[in-house]
Amino acid sequence: MSHAVSASGSRHPLRVNLVELLRQPGARRDVDTTISIDDLAAHPAMADHLGGEPSADRVRVVADIAVTGTVESGTDDVVVTLTACTQWDALCRRCLSPVQSTTTSAFREYYAIDGTRSRSDDDVIAVADDRVDLEPVVVEYVALDLPVSPVCRADCPGLCVECGAELATMSCECDTEVIDERWAALDGLREALSSTDDAGPADEPGAAADSSR
């Protein structure tokens, strides 16, 4: 997975000085912070998940994102292991009931200063500067892990397509059988044959004349 990595000199739990850590192999920094919901608007990955009313078409983030984990230095790279917990709401796509839940995103990434890494390019994210801002990375993982089609429960029966009744709490008498038009001719033939069987065998020609003899 590729990320846009930005540099920053600010002292912040999600802004990591790679040079400082790589000077001390085995050094470890614990991360326990939040990404403010107000700051999420600056991230393109969150464009469809902020503000407005709950709907069945999108999941809306409703609180700060809690981020915990560690940043550890190796010989020539830095290992970032983080977990982000995100509270969200939406409407069930089947019955339109309100849904509220929390998604947990866990990931591990390897970072190195460009030109000093020993791992393959697929494993390590090369950084041109000596600092990396992890906030965009966390937000990207969170956006990918938010549910696309939220439901209030896995077996939600949804709404009746005829009268709109919420089938989880009430029943209706609507005929919702789906008929495949491709089989309509065969169904008609079956009904005709059934009617013929119920009427009994048809009289054969000459039967009446034979009976009068």
Residue, then its C-alpha position, 0 to 999 in steps of 0.5 A: m500500500s502506498h501513502a503520501v508521506s509529509a514531513s513536519g518539524s512539530r513535536h507531535p505523537l504522530r510526527v516521527n523524527l526518523v534520524e533521531l530514532l535510527r541513531q538508537p536502534g531498539a528505541r521505542r516510543d509509545v503512541d496514545t493520542t487522538i486525531s480531532i474530528d475538526d482536523l479530519a476535514a483537511h484529509p481528502a480521504m474523509a471528504d465523504h464521511l463528515g457532516g450532514e445527516p446519517s444516511a444509508d449511502r455513507v458512513r459518517v465519522v462522529a468523534d475524534i479518532a483514538v490512536t494507540g501503538t508504538v514506533e520502534s527503530g531497527t538497524d536501518d528502518v523504523v517500524v510503526t504499529l498503530t491501532a485507530c478506533t473510529q466511532w461512526d453512524a449511518l442508516c441501515r441500508r436494509c431497514l433505514s434504522p439508525v446504526q452506531s458502531t466503532t471500527t478498529s483499524a490496525f496496521r504496521e508500516y516500515y519507514a526508512i530514509d531514502g537511500t539507506r534501506s535494506r528491505s525491498d521497495d514493497d516493504v518499506i516506505a522511503v522518506a526523502d526528509d528525516r521526518v514523517d507525518l503519520e496522521p495522513v496514513v492513519v486517516e487513509y487506513v480508517a477511511l478504507d476500513l469504514p463499512v461500505s453498506p452498514v446494516c443494523r444486524a447481519d440478518c436484518p430482513g429489511l422493509c417490505v417492498e410493497c407496503g414498507a413495513e419493517l419486517a424485523t418488528m411486524s409482518c404483512e400480507c403482501d405478495t412479494e414473490v418474484i416471478d421470472e418472466r422467462w418461465a411464464a410460458l412454461d408455467g402457463l403450460r403446466e397450469a393447462l395440463s393440470s386443468t386437463d388432468d382434473a377434468g378427466p379423460a376426454d370422450e373419444p369420437g364415436a363413443a356415444a354411438d357405440s353406447s346406443r347399440 
